[in-house]
C-alpha cells in the first residue's frame, strides 16, 4: 500500500515537515509505504516547502514594533522569497488588530535588492491594516513580484472572515469593514486582496501579481504526480473550516485527489463551521473506515 503523507502545518504545534514525518511514521507502522510531501499555500512555512534557502537575515520590526530577525531566501533560479509569517506572524500572546502593523514586511521587501523576481508569501500574519504599514515604507517594487495568497478573499471580506482569529471583536470588525470600504478601491475586489489582512491589495497596488498560493505550491513540488502514484493521500491542518476549501493547501490537495480518483483523508486538529465542514474533512469514524478498507487499520488510533 502506497501512502502520501501530505499535510500543511499545524500552527503553533508542528511545521508541515514535522507533521508529514509524524504521519508517515504512523502509516509505516501500519504496514504502508509512505512518502512525505509537506504542503503550504502562501501562509506559514511556504518558503521552506518550496525549498528556498536562507541567504541573509535582516532585523526588522514585527507587527507590534518588536525587533526580530527575518530571512530573505532564494530559489535555485535566483528568485528571492520573503514570507509574511516570518516577519509579522500571528502571535497568540498578543491579538490586537488595532495596533498590528505590516510595516516590517515593507522594510524587508525594500532590503531585498536587485533580483530577477520576487516571491512574497502572504498569510499567517497578526495584521489587519490593509497593508497601510507596508505602504508607509514601500512605494515601489524593484523586481517583478508575485504574491502567493493563502486565501481568495477580497479585501472587504477579510475583517469578517479573519479578523476574529486575530483578536478582532464585533466592533473592530465593523470598523475595519468601514475603513476598507474606501481603501485601495481599484484593487479591493481582486481575489486574494484580503490575504494577510489586506496585504494582497497593498502589493497589487504596487504592481504585484496576486496568485492563489495552494495551486502554485502544489504544482511547484509535484503534488499531482506524487498523488497519482499513491493509493491513499492523507492531508490536513490545525483547523479545518470553510476557508480550508477556499484556498488552503489541504482543500486544494483534496480537490486534486478527487480529480485523479485517488482516495484522500483530510484531518483537522479542530473542525469548525458545523456539519458541512465536518463532512468534508472526514470525521474520525469515516477516516478510520477509509483506512480499514485500505488495509491500514490503526486500531484505536
N, C-alpha and C positions, 0 to 999 in steps of 0.2 A: 504494500500500500504506500503510495507516494503522497505526502502531505506537504503543503506550503504554509509555513508559519509567517504570517504577513500582517502584523498589527501596526497601528500607529502608536504614539507614545501614550502613556497613562500619566497625565500631568501630575507632577509632584510625587510620583511613585516610581515609575520606570520609564526610561527612554524607550524609543521604538526598538532599538537594537537589543536592549535588555529584555523587553517583553517578548521579542521574537525568539531569543535564546531560551527563555523560560518555557514558552510554548513548545519549542522544538524538543526540549528535554522531556516534557511530558508525552509528546507524541511518540518519541523514540522508545520511551519506557513501555509504551503500549504496543510496540512491535512495528511501528511505521518507519519508513524512510522519510526524514523531514529536512526540508531546505528552509533556511532563514532568509527572509526578504522584508526587512522593516520598511514601513511606509511613512510618508508625510504629505502635506497638502499646501505648503506655503507657510504653515504655522511652525510651532516649536519643533526643532530637530530637522528641518528641511535641508539645511546646508550639509549636515552630517550624512543624511540619507543619500544626497546627491554625490557624496564623495568629495566635497570641496575641502581643500586643505587650508589650514590657517597660515597666512603669510606674515601677518603682524597684528599686534594688539594696540588699540587706541584707548586712551582714557576719555570717557565722555560721561555726561550725567544720565542717570536713569530717569524714569518717569517722574520722580519726586526730587530731582536735583542732586541725588547722592552719586558720588563719583564711582565708576565701575570700569573694568577693562572689557572692551568688546572687540571681537575679532573681525578682521577683514580677511575673507577667504578667496580662494581661486580654484577654478575648474581647470582641467588639463588644456582646454583650448584658450586659456587666458582670460575667460570671463570672471570678473570679480563678483563675489557674492557677499551680501550683508543680510542679516536676519533680524527682524524687528524684535523677536522674542529674546535675543541675546543682548539687546540694548535697553529696551523699556519693557521688561517682562511683567506679566501679571504676578503680583505678589500677594498671596492670601493674607499676609500680616498687615497689609495696608491697601484697602479698597476705597479709593476716593477719586471718582471721575471728575470732580470739580478741580482738583489740584493736579492731576496727572497730565504731563506734557510730553509731546512727541519730539521735543527739541533735540534730545540726544541722538535720535536716529538721523535727523538732519545734519548734525555735526559730523557723524560718522560717514555719511554719504559724501559730504563735502571734502573729506580727507582721503577718499578712495584714490584720487589722482587720475592719470591718463590710462585708460583701459579700453580694449576693443568693444566690450559690452559689460553692462552691469545688471545683475540679477538681484532684486530686492524681494526678500521673502516676508510676506505680510500675514501676521496672525500671532495670537498668544500675548497680546500687549495689555498693559494696565490702562491704556489711554482711551478716551472717547472725546478727543478735542478736534476731530475733523481734520487733523494734520496741521492745525494752526501753528503749533510749536515748531514743527518741521519747516514750515514756510517762513518763519521768522529768521531762519539762518540759512536757508537754501532757496536761491532764486533761479537756479538753472541746474540741469543735469549735464554733466560733461561728457557723457557717453550714451549711446543708445541703451535705453533701460527697459527691462521687462519686470513688471511687478507681479509676483505669484500671489494670488489671493486665495485665502483658505475658505472663503465663503463667496457666494454670488450676490449677496445682499446689496441693494442700492444704499446710498447714503442715508436717506430718510428712514430706512428700516433698521439701521444699526442700533439706535438707542433702545428700542423696544426689544430687539432680539438679543442683544449682547450687553446692554447696559447693566441689567441686574447682576450678572455674574461678575461684573467689575465694581460692584458696590452701589450702583445707582438705585435710589429709591424712586417711588412713583413720581414725586415732584421733580426729581432730577431728570427722569426720562422725558417728562413733558417739556422741561426747559431745553433739553438737548434737541428734541424734535423741532421746537420753535426756532432754535438757533440754526439748525441745519437746513431749515426751510429756505433760508436766504444765502446759504453757504455754497460757493463753487457751483453755481446753478448749471453751467454748461457741462459739468461732469457728474452731477449728483445722481443721475439716473443710470449711469453705466453699471453693468453687472460687476460686482467686486468693489464698487466705490466705497461701500461701507466696511470693507475689510480693515482690521486692526484699528477700529474706532474711527474710521473715515480717512485713514491714510491712503487708501486706494484713490479716492477723489483728489487728494492733495498731489499725489505723484502724477496722476493723469493730467492735472493742470500744468505740470512742468514738462509734459510730453512723453511720459512713460506709457507703455502699452500694458493694459491690465489683462492678465491671462489666468484662467482657472488653474489653481495650483495642483489639485489632485491629478487631473488627466496629464498635466505636464510631467509631474514627478513619476507617475506610474509608467509613462512612456519612456522616460529617460532611464529608468532602472530595469526595463524589460519585463514588467509585471505580466503583461499579456502572454508572452512566450512561456514564462515560468508557470503561470496558472494553467495554460493549455496542457502542460506536461504532467499536471498533478491530478490525483483522484479526489483530493479534498484541499480546500483553502480555508484556513482559519484566520480571520481578521477581527479587528475590534479596536476600542479606545476606552479611555477612562469613563466618559459619559456618553451614552447613546441617547440622542433625542432627535427632533425633526431636522436639526442642522446637519446631523450625520449623513442624511440623504440629500443634502442641498449644498454639496461642495466639499465635504470632508473626505479624507482618503478611504476610510472603511466603506463608506457608501459607494464610492466610485469602484472600489475593489469588488464589492458585491454585484454592481451593475455589469462589470466586465465578465465576471464569472457566469452570470445569468446569460449573457450574450454568447459565451463559449459553451454553455451547457455543463459547467463544472460545479460540483457540489461546494457550497460555501456556508460556513458557520460564522456568524458575526456576534461577538460578545460585547457586553458593556459592563464595566465595574459598577456603573449606576445607569439605570434605564429610566428615562423621564418621558413626559408627554403622553402617558396613558397607554391604552391597549394597542393603538396602531404602531407606535414605536416599538413596543414590546414584541408585537408580532413580527415586525420587520427585522428586528435584531435577532430574533430567535430566543425564546425563553429557555431557561436551563433544561426543562424536560424535553423540549423539542431538540435542542442541541445534543443532549445525551442520546436521544433516539437516533439522530443522524449518525453519531459516532458509532453506536452499536451496530447500525445497519452496515456501516463500512468496515466492521470488524475491529473497531478501535475503542471498544467499551472501556471506560475508565472507572468502573465500579461506582463508588460513592463520590468520586471527584466531581 
